[in-house]
Amino acid sequence: MANVGALMTITQLAHGISPTRDEMARAHGWVAARLAATKPQPLFSFTYGGQQSGELLKTWGLKRAIRKLDRQRSQRTLTYTDSKTGLVVRCVAVEYSDFPTVEWTLYFKNTGSADTPILENIQAMDIELKRGARGEFVLHHQRGDSCAANSFEPLRTTLEPGAEKRFAPVGGRPTNGEWPYFNIEWPLGDARGHRELVEGRQSEGVIAVIGWPGQWAATFTTDRATGLCIRAGQELTHFKLHPGEEIRTPLSVLQFYTGDWIRAQNVWRRWMFAHNFPKPDGKPLAPKLAACSGWHFPGLMCNQAGEIEFIDRYLEEGIKLDYWWMDAGWYPCDGVGWPKVGTWEVDKQRYPGGLRAVTDHAHAKGMEAIVWFEPERVTPGTWLYENHPQWLLGRDGEQKLLNLGDPEARKWLTNHIDRLLTEQGIDLYRQDFNIDPLGFWRDNDTEERQGITEIRYVEGYLAYWDELRRRHPGMLIDSCASGGRRDDLETMRRAVPLLRTDYEFQSGGNQCHTYGFDLWLPFHECGNRDLDPYSFRSNMSPMMGFVWDVRRKDLDYKLARRLVGQWRKVADYYFGDFYPLASYSTADDVWMAWQFDRPDLGAGMVQAFRRADSLYEAARLKLRGLEPDAQYRVANLDAAGATKMTGRELMEKGLRVTISQRPGAVVITYKRAQKRAQM
């Protein structure tokens, strides 16, 4: 953040979130031009038998179908058929009526009696965007997770004429190192491409997302004029399909906007809550508190007595939890520790009453139970490794990958985990994934079937979670993968990212993670270990997980109760709009700040952090999304009393925030005054 003098000023951005009529018209017009037109423009591309799809599809048969899925969604299906080989390509697109959003998925099926020619270079998204004559395309993107302070760092790349930018994750986990969510912005222009800038609406753009829990790749290429081509899909596809065989491609999503890109991110956040994140038993997500013991403390191994002791100690100190979290290590793993996975039974020596003894105790105390699993990685000396080698991918003597693309393996896993969830009273299924699968997938492919193992694995993984959710409709699933390395959109439609990264308990890094992660995924959990206001507030999130050693009686439990109480007062604000109020930085000599706003409540909060080496005791933060003429009651959670300011003052003059401690953190709430009834 640029610090100028002892009082800093953060640039205000325009406000207003709900999709506009213009944005909805752009989205519907785009869909109509490409899907509903007499001669549709494909949203995808591929090579078949050495020929490009753009030419092939012109000669293939085409059928259309449209049906209403629900009040907000309509599905359009375009089916292309090659009469020579029997290849059928279906593009299944969904158009939203409440958001300026369209998505689509491709399906390829061989309806012939012989293997198809080689199908390759499938680009699930292949589209071209046009801008006006002025300015350039600006790509807003960010890092994926790498267990570092700068995981999820927001980045900005100007795509000048003739530029190319390519992205792909590391090792087959979709958010490992890279992030498959993109925002492309360009200067606002008229239909002729030459209109003047409009005050308050200086830009327009598209959010483009690829949903694939595997190895995706995306390329952004500009021409020498005003065009940008986006191509994205599974990174490697080169295969023939056997008779009757069908495969799917990654999910593609576009969301159109007019205005600044931060506003567009909030439209996206609202879409995530409305149409993507799971709703157990039809209920929306809500703030939750959890706590865990397990292997987090030296010399403490998972065991029945210890879990129950920790539950009781939290309650004795007046800290009410929503979940008791049983992490890795409850299965037989002596001699190696928690990484020895592949025998999914309870270790009865440490849990003589099974996990049920702990979960029943938690239920009796008003809590639900989270339990950790990692079924895909299989290590030597475990039950799966020794008894079902035919289900595993990899080399003997090394850890292997349970092949979820094998129907028998997936059937066993589904039934076995379902039984454990039911018998052991588990309420939230936490699935980790601490292995890069890409090498296992590709080593299993033949020359004429490259990419097939990955496709079948991804299909099996999604089917596995879908079936668990069908059998347990009130259950949440956690998407953990060495932290936040499997948070693609297809996964987020089935799970929530409870542990956004394994880089935990580092205040500055955790602040940076919130800054980047909340632009895209507005529900997540963050662990808290150090009991002080700065650390606690740096880790505040919609769901919090405590790893306090409550066996100790000398901890400051009065402070703990105060901080937890403050979190409960403001936790609902995390489900609103998110505005960065300071520049992103991992440095120790800056401030970081953001705002969560709930327009429906007329309320929100500001979180501000003065890092350890910052010389500045105050900052002036310009808020967003408020009603200019409304009065707001503004209060610091650490101070008595409140002040009144208008929305215009808060947005134009800004809120002056003072933090005297280094490091220090404050939480400031605001609430719109009730309007007086007309006489």
C-alpha positions as CSV (number, residue, x, y, z in Angstrom):
1,M,0.0,0.0,0.0
2,A,1.3,3.5,-0.9
3,N,1.8,5.3,2.5
4,V,1.7,9.1,2.2
5,G,2.3,10.9,5.5
6,A,0.9,9.6,8.7
7,L,-2.7,9.3,7.3
8,M,-3.3,7.0,4.3
9,T,-6.0,7.4,1.7
10,I,-7.3,4.4,-0.2
11,T,-8.9,5.0,-3.6
12,Q,-12.7,4.5,-3.6
13,L,-14.2,2.3,-6.2
14,A,-17.7,2.6,-7.6
15,H,-20.5,0.7,-5.7
16,G,-23.7,-1.1,-6.7
17,I,-23.8,-4.9,-7.0
18,S,-27.0,-6.4,-8.3
19,P,-26.9,-7.5,-12.0
20,T,-28.0,-4.6,-14.2
21,R,-30.4,-4.8,-17.1
22,D,-27.5,-4.1,-19.5
23,E,-25.5,-7.0,-18.1
24,M,-28.4,-9.4,-18.4
25,A,-29.0,-8.2,-21.9
26,R,-25.3,-8.8,-22.8
27,A,-25.4,-12.3,-21.4
28,H,-28.7,-13.3,-23.1
29,G,-27.6,-11.6,-26.4
30,W,-24.3,-13.5,-26.3
31,V,-26.1,-16.8,-25.7
32,A,-28.7,-16.1,-28.5
33,A,-26.0,-15.2,-31.0
34,R,-24.0,-18.4,-30.4
35,L,-26.5,-21.0,-29.4
36,A,-29.9,-19.9,-30.5
37,A,-28.9,-18.5,-33.9
38,T,-29.7,-20.2,-37.2
39,K,-26.1,-21.0,-37.6
40,P,-24.7,-21.4,-34.1
41,Q,-21.1,-20.4,-33.3
42,P,-19.5,-23.3,-31.3
43,L,-18.1,-22.3,-27.9
44,F,-15.5,-25.1,-28.2
45,S,-13.1,-26.7,-30.6
46,F,-11.3,-30.0,-31.2
47,T,-9.4,-31.9,-33.8
48,Y,-10.9,-35.1,-35.2
49,G,-9.0,-37.4,-37.5
50,G,-6.6,-34.6,-38.2
51,Q,-9.3,-32.1,-39.2
52,Q,-10.4,-29.0,-37.3
53,S,-13.9,-29.0,-35.7
54,G,-14.7,-25.5,-37.2
55,E,-14.9,-27.0,-40.6
56,L,-16.3,-30.5,-39.6
57,L,-19.3,-29.2,-37.7
58,K,-20.6,-27.3,-40.7
59,T,-21.2,-30.7,-42.4
60,W,-22.5,-32.7,-39.5
61,G,-26.1,-33.1,-38.5
62,L,-27.4,-30.7,-35.8
63,K,-30.3,-31.1,-33.4
64,R,-31.4,-28.6,-30.8
65,A,-33.4,-28.9,-27.6
66,I,-34.4,-26.5,-24.8
67,R,-36.0,-27.1,-21.5
68,K,-36.6,-25.2,-18.3
69,L,-34.6,-26.6,-15.3
70,D,-36.2,-24.4,-12.7
71,R,-37.3,-20.8,-12.3
72,Q,-33.8,-19.4,-12.8
73,R,-32.2,-21.8,-15.3
74,S,-32.9,-22.9,-18.8
75,Q,-30.9,-25.7,-20.6
76,R,-30.0,-25.6,-24.3
77,T,-28.6,-28.7,-25.9
78,L,-26.9,-28.7,-29.3
79,T,-26.2,-32.2,-30.6
80,Y,-23.8,-32.7,-33.6
81,T,-23.6,-36.1,-35.3
82,D,-20.9,-37.3,-37.7
83,S,-22.8,-39.8,-40.0
84,K,-19.5,-41.3,-41.2
85,T,-18.0,-42.4,-37.9
86,G,-21.0,-42.1,-35.5
87,L,-19.3,-39.6,-33.2
88,V,-21.9,-37.5,-31.4
89,V,-20.9,-34.2,-29.7
90,R,-23.4,-32.7,-27.2
91,C,-22.9,-29.2,-25.9
92,V,-25.2,-28.8,-22.9
93,A,-25.5,-25.1,-21.9
94,V,-27.3,-23.6,-18.9
95,E,-28.5,-20.0,-19.0
96,Y,-29.3,-18.1,-15.8
97,S,-32.2,-15.6,-15.6
98,D,-31.1,-14.1,-12.3
99,F,-27.4,-13.6,-13.1
100,P,-25.6,-12.6,-16.3
101,T,-24.2,-16.1,-16.5
102,V,-24.0,-19.0,-18.9
103,E,-22.2,-22.3,-18.5
104,W,-21.6,-25.4,-20.7
105,T,-20.2,-28.9,-20.7
106,L,-19.3,-31.1,-23.7
107,Y,-19.9,-34.8,-24.1
108,F,-18.4,-37.0,-26.8
109,K,-19.9,-40.4,-27.6
110,N,-19.0,-43.0,-30.1
111,T,-22.3,-44.4,-31.4
112,G,-20.6,-46.3,-34.2
113,S,-19.5,-50.0,-34.4
114,A,-15.7,-49.3,-34.6
115,D,-13.2,-47.2,-32.8
116,T,-13.3,-43.5,-33.8
117,P,-10.4,-41.7,-35.4
118,I,-8.1,-39.8,-32.9
119,L,-9.9,-37.1,-31.0
120,E,-7.5,-34.5,-29.7
121,N,-6.8,-31.0,-28.5
122,I,-10.3,-30.6,-27.1
123,Q,-10.8,-27.0,-25.9
124,A,-14.0,-27.0,-23.8
125,M,-13.9,-23.2,-24.0
126,D,-12.8,-21.6,-27.3
127,I,-14.2,-18.1,-27.6
128,E,-13.2,-14.7,-28.9
129,L,-13.9,-11.4,-27.2
130,K,-13.8,-7.9,-28.8
131,R,-13.1,-4.6,-27.3
132,G,-13.3,-1.0,-28.5
133,A,-10.5,0.9,-30.1
134,R,-9.1,2.4,-26.9
135,G,-7.2,0.7,-24.1
136,E,-6.2,-3.0,-23.7
137,F,-7.5,-6.1,-22.2
138,V,-6.6,-6.5,-18.5
139,L,-6.5,-10.0,-17.1
140,H,-7.2,-10.3,-13.3
141,H,-5.9,-13.7,-12.1
142,Q,-4.2,-15.1,-9.0
143,R,-1.9,-17.7,-7.7
144,G,-3.2,-21.1,-6.5
145,D,-2.2,-22.6,-3.3
146,S,1.5,-23.5,-2.7
147,C,1.4,-23.5,1.2
148,A,3.0,-20.0,1.2
149,A,2.1,-16.5,2.4
150,N,1.4,-15.5,-1.2
151,S,-1.0,-18.3,-1.9
152,F,-4.1,-16.8,-3.7
153,E,-2.2,-13.6,-4.4
154,P,-4.3,-11.4,-6.8
155,L,-2.3,-10.5,-10.0
156,R,-3.0,-8.2,-12.9
157,T,-1.6,-8.7,-16.4
158,T,-2.2,-6.3,-19.3
159,L,-2.6,-8.2,-22.5
160,E,-1.1,-6.0,-25.2
161,P,-1.6,-6.8,-28.9
162,G,0.1,-10.1,-29.9
163,A,0.4,-11.3,-26.2
164,E,-0.1,-14.8,-25.0
165,K,-0.5,-15.9,-21.4
166,R,-0.8,-19.6,-20.4
167,F,-1.8,-21.2,-17.1
168,A,-1.9,-24.8,-15.9
169,P,-1.7,-26.2,-12.3
170,V,1.0,-28.5,-11.0
171,G,0.6,-32.2,-10.8
172,G,-3.1,-32.6,-11.6
173,R,-4.7,-30.9,-8.6
174,P,-6.6,-28.0,-10.1
175,T,-5.7,-25.2,-7.8
176,N,-2.1,-26.3,-7.0
177,G,0.0,-23.3,-7.9
178,E,-2.5,-21.8,-10.4
179,W,-6.2,-20.7,-10.1
180,P,-8.8,-21.6,-12.8
181,Y,-10.8,-18.4,-12.2
182,F,-10.2,-15.4,-14.4
183,N,-11.6,-11.8,-14.8
184,I,-11.0,-10.1,-18.1
185,E,-11.6,-6.4,-18.2
186,W,-11.5,-3.8,-21.0
187,P,-12.5,-0.1,-21.5
188,L,-16.2,0.5,-22.1
189,G,-17.0,1.1,-25.7
190,D,-20.1,1.5,-27.9
191,A,-21.5,-0.8,-30.4
192,R,-19.1,0.6,-33.0
193,G,-16.2,0.2,-30.6
194,H,-15.5,4.0,-30.3
195,R,-17.8,5.3,-27.6
196,E,-16.5,7.6,-24.9
197,L,-16.0,6.5,-21.3
198,V,-19.1,6.7,-19.1
199,E,-18.7,8.1,-15.6
200,G,-18.9,5.4,-13.0
201,R,-18.9,2.6,-15.6
202,Q,-15.5,2.9,-17.1
203,S,-15.1,-0.7,-18.0
204,E,-16.8,-3.9,-18.9
205,G,-15.7,-7.5,-19.0
206,V,-16.2,-11.2,-18.5
207,I,-15.4,-13.6,-15.8
208,A,-14.2,-16.9,-17.3
209,V,-13.9,-20.0,-15.2
210,I,-12.9,-23.6,-16.0
211,G,-14.3,-26.3,-13.7
212,W,-12.2,-29.4,-13.8
213,P,-10.8,-31.3,-10.8
214,G,-7.8,-32.4,-12.8
215,Q,-5.1,-31.0,-15.1
216,W,-6.6,-28.1,-17.0
217,A,-4.9,-25.5,-19.1
218,A,-6.0,-22.0,-20.2
219,T,-4.4,-19.7,-22.8
220,F,-5.3,-16.0,-23.4
221,T,-4.1,-14.7,-26.8
222,T,-4.6,-11.3,-28.2
223,D,-4.4,-10.5,-31.9
224,R,-2.8,-7.4,-33.4
225,A,-6.2,-5.5,-33.4
226,T,-8.9,-5.6,-30.7
227,G,-9.6,-9.4,-30.3
228,L,-8.8,-11.8,-27.4
229,C,-9.1,-15.6,-27.8
230,I,-9.7,-17.7,-24.7
231,R,-8.9,-21.4,-25.0
232,A,-9.3,-23.7,-22.0
233,G,-9.8,-27.4,-21.3
234,Q,-8.1,-30.5,-20.1
235,E,-4.4,-30.1,-20.8
236,L,-3.8,-33.3,-22.7
237,T,-6.4,-35.1,-24.9
238,H,-5.3,-37.5,-27.7
239,F,-7.4,-40.6,-27.8
240,K,-9.9,-42.8,-29.8
241,L,-13.2,-43.8,-28.3
242,H,-14.4,-47.4,-28.3
243,P,-17.9,-48.3,-29.6
244,G,-20.5,-47.1,-27.1
245,E,-17.9,-45.1,-25.1
246,E,-18.7,-41.5,-23.9
247,I,-16.6,-38.9,-22.1
248,R,-17.2,-35.4,-20.7
249,T,-15.0,-32.3,-20.7
250,P,-14.4,-29.6,-18.1
251,L,-17.2,-27.2,-17.2
252,S,-17.0,-23.7,-18.7
253,V,-18.6,-20.6,-17.2
254,L,-18.9,-17.0,-18.4
255,Q,-20.3,-14.1,-16.4
256,F,-20.7,-10.7,-18.1
257,Y,-20.4,-7.4,-16.4
258,T,-20.3,-3.6,-16.8
259,G,-18.5,-1.5,-14.3
260,D,-15.3,-2.1,-12.3
261,W,-13.9,-5.6,-11.8
262,I,-14.3,-5.6,-8.0
263,R,-18.1,-5.1,-8.4
264,A,-18.0,-8.0,-10.8
265,Q,-16.4,-10.2,-8.2
266,N,-19.2,-9.5,-5.8
267,V,-21.8,-10.5,-8.4
268,W,-19.8,-13.7,-8.7
269,R,-19.8,-14.2,-4.9
270,R,-23.6,-13.9,-4.9
271,W,-23.8,-16.4,-7.7
272,M,-21.7,-18.8,-5.7
273,F,-24.0,-18.7,-2.8
274,A,-27.2,-18.8,-4.9
275,H,-26.3,-21.6,-7.3
276,N,-23.1,-23.4,-6.4
277,F,-22.2,-24.0,-2.8
278,P,-23.9,-27.0,-1.3
279,K,-27.0,-26.5,0.8
280,P,-27.3,-29.5,3.2
281,D,-30.9,-30.5,3.6
282,G,-31.8,-27.4,1.5
283,K,-30.4,-25.0,4.1
284,P,-27.9,-22.2,3.2
285,L,-24.4,-22.2,4.7
286,A,-24.1,-20.5,8.1
287,P,-21.2,-19.4,10.3
288,K,-19.7,-22.2,12.4
289,L,-17.0,-22.7,15.1
290,A,-15.0,-25.9,15.3
291,A,-12.1,-27.1,17.4
292,C,-9.5,-29.9,17.1
293,S,-6.9,-31.7,19.2
294,G,-5.3,-34.7,17.5
295,W,-1.6,-34.4,16.5
296,H,-1.5,-30.6,16.8
297,F,0.3,-30.7,20.2
298,P,3.6,-32.4,20.9
299,G,3.3,-35.8,22.5
300,L,-0.5,-35.9,22.0
301,M,-1.8,-38.7,19.8
302,C,-5.4,-39.1,18.7
303,N,-7.3,-41.2,21.2
304,Q,-10.8,-41.5,22.6
305,A,-10.1,-40.1,26.1
306,G,-8.1,-37.1,24.8
307,E,-10.9,-36.1,22.3
308,I,-13.5,-36.2,25.0
309,E,-11.3,-34.3,27.5
310,F,-10.8,-31.5,25.0
311,I,-14.6,-31.3,24.2
312,D,-15.3,-31.0,27.9
313,R,-12.6,-28.4,28.6
314,Y,-13.9,-26.1,25.8
315,L,-17.4,-26.2,27.4
316,E,-16.0,-25.7,30.9
317,E,-14.4,-22.5,29.7
318,G,-17.7,-21.3,28.2
319,I,-16.7,-21.7,24.6
320,K,-19.6,-23.2,22.7
321,L,-18.6,-25.1,19.5
322,D,-20.6,-26.1,16.5
323,Y,-18.3,-28.9,15.5
324,W,-15.7,-31.2,17.1
325,W,-13.0,-31.9,14.5
326,M,-11.3,-35.3,14.5
327,D,-8.3,-34.9,12.3
328,A,-5.8,-37.4,10.7
329,G,-4.6,-40.4,12.7
330,W,-7.6,-42.3,14.1
331,Y,-7.0,-45.4,11.9
332,P,-4.2,-47.9,12.4
333,C,-1.0,-46.0,11.6
334,D,1.5,-46.8,14.4
335,G,5.1,-46.6,13.5
336,V,4.5,-44.2,10.6
337,G,2.0,-41.8,11.9
338,W,-1.0,-40.2,10.2
339,P,0.5,-40.3,6.6
340,K,0.1,-44.1,6.6
341,V,-3.3,-44.3,4.9
342,G,-5.2,-47.2,3.3
343,T,-6.7,-49.1,6.2
344,W,-10.0,-47.3,6.8
345,E,-11.0,-48.8,10.1
346,V,-11.0,-47.3,13.6
347,D,-7.9,-48.1,15.7
348,K,-9.7,-49.9,18.6
349,Q,-6.6,-49.7,20.8
350,R,-6.9,-45.9,20.9
351,Y,-10.6,-45.7,20.4
352,P,-12.0,-48.7,22.2
353,G,-15.6,-47.4,21.8
354,G,-14.9,-46.5,18.2
355,L,-15.2,-42.9,16.9
356,R,-18.8,-43.3,18.0
357,A,-17.8,-42.8,21.6
358,V,-16.5,-39.4,20.7
359,T,-19.2,-38.4,18.2
360,D,-22.0,-39.4,20.7
361,H,-20.3,-37.3,23.4
362,A,-20.1,-34.4,21.0
363,H,-23.7,-34.8,20.0
364,A,-24.8,-34.9,23.6
365,K,-23.0,-31.6,24.1
366,G,-24.8,-29.9,21.2
367,M,-22.0,-30.3,18.6
368,E,-21.7,-32.1,15.3
369,A,-18.6,-34.2,14.3
370,I,-16.1,-33.7,11.6
371,V,-13.8,-36.6,10.7
372,W,-10.8,-36.6,8.4
373,F,-10.3,-39.2,5.6
374,E,-7.8,-39.5,2.7
375,P,-9.0,-42.4,0.6
376,E,-7.3,-41.7,-2.7
377,R,-3.7,-42.0,-1.5
378,V,-2.7,-45.6,-0.5
379,T,0.6,-46.4,1.3
380,P,2.4,-49.8,1.5
381,G,1.4,-52.1,4.4
382,T,-2.2,-51.0,4.5
383,W,-5.4,-53.1,3.8
384,L,-6.1,-51.6,0.4
385,Y,-2.5,-51.9,-0.7
386,E,-2.2,-55.6,0.2
387,N,-5.7,-56.8,-0.7
388,H,-6.7,-54.9,-3.9
389,P,-3.6,-54.0,-5.9
390,Q,-5.8,-54.2,-9.1
391,W,-7.6,-51.0,-8.0
392,L,-4.4,-49.0,-7.5
393,L,-2.3,-46.9,-9.9
394,G,1.5,-46.7,-9.4
395,R,4.6,-48.7,-8.8
396,D,5.0,-51.5,-6.3
397,G,6.8,-50.5,-3.1
398,E,5.7,-46.9,-3.4
399,Q,2.5,-45.1,-2.4
400,K,-0.2,-45.5,-5.0
401,L,-3.4,-43.9,-6.1
402,L,-6.8,-45.5,-5.7
403,N,-8.3,-45.5,-9.2
404,L,-11.7,-43.8,-8.8
405,G,-12.2,-44.4,-12.5
406,D,-12.5,-48.2,-11.7
407,P,-16.2,-48.9,-11.1
408,E,-15.4,-51.7,-8.7
409,A,-13.0,-49.6,-6.6
410,R,-15.4,-46.7,-6.5
411,K,-18.3,-49.0,-5.5
412,W,-16.3,-50.5,-2.6
413,L,-15.1,-47.0,-1.5
414,T,-18.6,-45.6,-1.6
415,N,-20.2,-48.4,0.4
416,H,-17.3,-48.6,2.9
417,I,-17.2,-44.8,3.7
418,D,-21.0,-44.7,3.8
419,R,-20.9,-47.5,6.4
420,L,-18.3,-45.6,8.5
421,L,-20.2,-42.3,8.3
422,T,-23.4,-44.0,9.5
423,E,-21.9,-46.4,12.1
424,Q,-19.5,-43.8,13.6
425,G,-22.0,-40.9,13.7
426,I,-20.0,-38.6,11.4
427,D,-21.7,-35.4,10.4
428,L,-19.2,-33.7,8.1
429,Y,-16.9,-35.8,5.8
430,R,-13.5,-34.2,5.5
431,Q,-11.6,-35.6,2.5
432,D,-7.9,-34.7,2.0
433,F,-5.7,-35.4,-1.0
434,N,-2.0,-35.3,-0.3
435,I,-0.6,-36.6,-3.6
436,D,-0.2,-35.3,-7.2
437,P,-2.2,-37.6,-9.4
438,L,-1.1,-36.5,-12.8
439,G,1.8,-38.9,-13.2
440,F,-0.3,-41.9,-12.2
441,W,-2.9,-40.9,-14.7
442,R,-0.6,-40.4,-17.6
443,D,1.5,-43.5,-16.9
444,N,-1.6,-45.6,-17.2
445,D,-2.5,-44.3,-20.7
446,T,-1.5,-45.9,-24.0
447,E,-0.4,-43.8,-26.9
448,E,-3.8,-43.8,-28.5
449,R,-5.7,-43.2,-25.2
450,Q,-3.9,-40.2,-23.7
451,G,-6.1,-38.3,-21.2
452,I,-8.6,-41.1,-20.7
453,T,-7.5,-42.3,-17.3
454,E,-7.7,-38.7,-16.0
455,I,-11.2,-38.3,-17.5
456,R,-12.5,-41.5,-15.9
457,Y,-10.9,-40.6,-12.6
458,V,-12.5,-37.2,-12.6
459,E,-15.9,-38.7,-13.5
460,G,-15.5,-41.2,-10.8
461,Y,-14.5,-38.7,-8.2
462,L,-17.5,-36.5,-8.9
463,A,-19.8,-39.6,-9.0
464,Y,-18.4,-40.7,-5.6
465,W,-19.2,-37.4,-3.9
466,D,-22.6,-37.2,-5.6
467,E,-23.6,-40.6,-4.2
468,L,-22.3,-39.8,-0.7
469,R,-24.4,-36.6,-0.8
470,R,-27.4,-38.5,-2.0
471,R,-27.1,-41.0,0.8
472,H,-26.4,-38.2,3.4
473,P,-28.3,-35.2,2.2
474,G,-27.6,-33.2,5.3
475,M,-23.9,-33.7,5.2
476,L,-21.2,-31.2,4.1
477,I,-18.0,-32.4,2.5
478,D,-14.6,-30.7,2.9
479,S,-12.5,-30.3,-0.2
480,C,-9.1,-30.2,1.5
481,A,-6.1,-31.3,-0.7
482,S,-2.9,-30.4,1.1
483,G,-4.8,-27.3,2.0
484,G,-6.4,-25.5,-1.0
485,R,-5.3,-27.4,-4.0
486,R,-8.6,-28.8,-5.2
487,D,-11.0,-25.9,-5.2
488,D,-12.2,-25.8,-8.8
489,L,-15.9,-25.0,-9.5
490,E,-17.0,-28.6,-10.0
491,T,-15.6,-29.5,-6.6
492,M,-17.2,-26.4,-5.0
493,R,-20.6,-27.6,-6.2
494,R,-20.2,-30.6,-4.0
495,A,-18.0,-29.4,-1.1
496,V,-16.7,-26.4,0.9
497,P,-13.0,-25.5,1.4
498,L,-12.7,-25.8,5.1
499,L,-8.9,-25.6,5.1
500,R,-8.1,-23.0,2.4
501,T,-4.3,-23.7,2.8
502,D,-1.9,-25.7,5.0
503,Y,0.0,-22.4,5.6
504,E,-1.6,-21.8,8.9
505,F,-1.1,-19.7,12.1
506,Q,0.9,-17.0,10.3
507,S,-1.1,-13.8,10.7
508,G,0.3,-11.8,7.8
509,G,0.0,-14.7,5.4
510,N,-3.6,-15.5,6.6
511,Q,-4.6,-11.9,6.0
512,C,-3.3,-12.2,2.4
513,H,-5.2,-15.4,1.9
514,T,-8.5,-13.8,3.0
515,Y,-7.8,-10.9,0.6
516,G,-7.4,-13.2,-2.4
517,F,-9.6,-16.2,-1.6
518,D,-12.7,-14.1,-0.8
519,L,-12.7,-12.6,-4.2
520,W,-13.8,-15.9,-5.5
521,L,-14.9,-18.4,-2.8
522,P,-16.8,-16.7,0.0
523,F,-17.1,-19.7,2.4
524,H,-14.0,-21.2,4.0
525,E,-12.4,-22.1,7.3
526,C,-9.2,-20.8,8.9
527,G,-7.4,-22.3,11.9
528,N,-6.4,-20.3,15.0
529,R,-3.7,-21.4,17.4
530,D,-2.4,-18.3,19.1
531,L,-4.7,-16.7,21.6
532,D,-4.3,-12.9,21.1
533,P,-6.5,-10.3,19.3
534,Y,-4.1,-9.8,16.3
535,S,-3.8,-13.5,15.5
536,F,-7.4,-14.2,16.1
537,R,-8.6,-11.4,13.8
538,S,-6.1,-12.3,11.2
539,N,-7.8,-15.7,11.0
540,M,-11.4,-14.7,11.3
541,S,-13.5,-16.3,8.5
542,P,-17.0,-17.7,8.0
543,M,-15.9,-20.8,9.8
544,M,-13.2,-20.8,12.4
545,G,-11.2,-23.8,13.8
546,F,-9.5,-23.6,17.1
547,V,-6.4,-25.7,18.1
548,W,-5.9,-24.3,21.5
549,D,-4.4,-26.5,24.2
550,V,-7.3,-26.3,26.5
551,R,-5.7,-28.7,28.9
552,R,-3.8,-25.7,30.2
553,K,-5.6,-23.7,32.8
554,D,-3.4,-20.6,32.4
555,L,-4.7,-19.6,29.0
556,D,-6.6,-16.3,28.9
557,Y,-10.1,-17.7,28.6
558,K,-11.7,-14.4,29.4
559,L,-10.0,-13.0,26.3
560,A,-11.0,-16.1,24.3
561,R,-14.7,-15.7,25.3
562,R,-14.6,-12.0,24.3
563,L,-13.0,-12.7,20.9
564,V,-15.4,-15.6,20.2
565,G,-18.3,-13.4,21.2
566,Q,-17.2,-10.6,18.8
567,W,-16.8,-13.1,16.0
568,R,-20.4,-14.3,16.5
569,K,-21.6,-10.7,16.3
570,V,-20.1,-10.1,12.9
571,A,-19.9,-13.6,11.3
572,D,-23.0,-13.1,9.2
573,Y,-21.3,-10.2,7.4
574,Y,-18.9,-12.7,5.7
575,F,-21.9,-13.8,3.6
576,G,-22.2,-10.4,2.0
577,D,-20.1,-8.4,-0.5
578,F,-16.3,-8.1,-0.2
579,Y,-14.3,-5.0,-0.9
580,P,-10.5,-4.7,-0.5
581,L,-9.8,-1.3,1.1
582,A,-6.0,-1.5,0.9
583,S,-3.5,-2.8,-1.6
584,Y,-2.4,-6.5,-1.4
585,S,1.0,-6.9,0.2
586,T,3.0,-9.6,2.1
587,A,5.3,-6.9,3.6
588,D,5.5,-6.3,7.3
589,D,5.5,-2.5,7.1
590,V,2.0,-1.9,5.7
591,W,-1.6,-1.9,6.6
592,M,-4.1,-4.3,5.2
593,A,-7.9,-3.7,5.3
594,W,-11.1,-4.9,3.8
595,Q,-14.9,-4.5,4.1
596,F,-17.7,-7.0,4.3
597,D,-21.1,-5.5,3.5
598,R,-24.6,-6.9,3.8
599,P,-26.9,-4.5,1.8
600,D,-29.9,-6.6,2.9
601,L,-29.1,-5.9,6.5
602,G,-27.9,-2.3,6.0
603,A,-24.8,-3.3,8.0
604,G,-21.3,-4.6,7.7
605,M,-17.8,-4.4,9.1
606,V,-14.3,-3.2,8.3
607,Q,-11.3,-5.3,9.4
608,A,-8.0,-3.4,9.5
609,F,-4.5,-4.6,10.4
610,R,-1.4,-2.6,11.2
611,R,1.5,-5.0,10.7
612,A,4.5,-5.2,13.0
613,D,6.9,-2.8,11.1
614,S,4.3,-0.2,10.0
615,L,5.2,3.4,11.1
616,Y,1.7,4.6,10.6
617,E,-0.9,4.8,13.4
618,A,-3.9,5.7,11.2
619,A,-5.4,5.1,7.9
620,R,-8.4,6.6,6.1
621,L,-10.4,3.9,4.4
622,K,-13.1,4.7,1.8
623,L,-16.0,2.3,2.1
624,R,-18.1,0.9,-0.7
625,G,-21.7,-0.2,-1.3
626,L,-23.5,2.2,1.1
627,E,-26.5,4.4,0.7
628,P,-25.1,7.9,0.3
629,D,-27.9,9.7,2.1
630,A,-28.4,7.2,4.9
631,Q,-27.0,7.6,8.4
632,Y,-24.8,4.9,9.8
633,R,-23.9,4.1,13.4
634,V,-20.2,3.2,13.4
635,A,-18.6,1.4,16.3
636,N,-15.2,-0.1,17.2
637,L,-15.7,-3.5,18.9
638,D,-12.9,-2.7,21.4
639,A,-14.3,0.7,22.4
640,A,-17.4,2.0,24.1
641,G,-19.8,4.3,22.2
642,A,-20.3,5.0,18.5
643,T,-20.3,7.8,16.0
644,K,-22.7,8.6,13.2
645,M,-21.6,9.2,9.6
646,T,-23.5,9.3,6.3
647,G,-22.9,6.8,3.6
648,R,-21.5,9.6,1.5
649,E,-19.0,10.6,4.2
650,L,-17.9,7.0,4.6
651,M,-17.4,6.5,0.9
652,E,-16.0,9.9,-0.2
653,K,-14.2,11.2,2.9
654,G,-13.5,7.8,4.3
655,L,-13.4,6.2,7.7
656,R,-10.4,7.2,9.9
657,V,-9.1,4.1,11.6
658,T,-6.4,4.4,14.4
659,I,-4.4,1.4,15.6
660,S,-1.8,2.3,18.2
661,Q,-0.3,-1.2,18.7
662,R,2.2,-2.9,16.4
663,P,1.0,-5.3,15.3
664,G,-2.6,-4.5,15.9
665,A,-6.0,-5.2,14.5
666,V,-9.5,-3.6,14.8
667,V,-13.0,-4.6,13.8
668,I,-15.3,-1.7,13.1
669,T,-19.0,-2.3,12.5
670,Y,-21.6,0.0,10.9
671,K,-25.4,-0.2,10.9
672,R,-27.8,1.9,8.8
673,A,-30.2,3.9,10.9
674,Q,-33.9,3.0,10.5
675,K,-35.7,5.4,8.2
676,R,-38.6,7.3,9.8
677,A,-42.0,6.4,8.6
678,Q,-43.8,9.1,6.4
679,M,-46.5,11.0,8.2
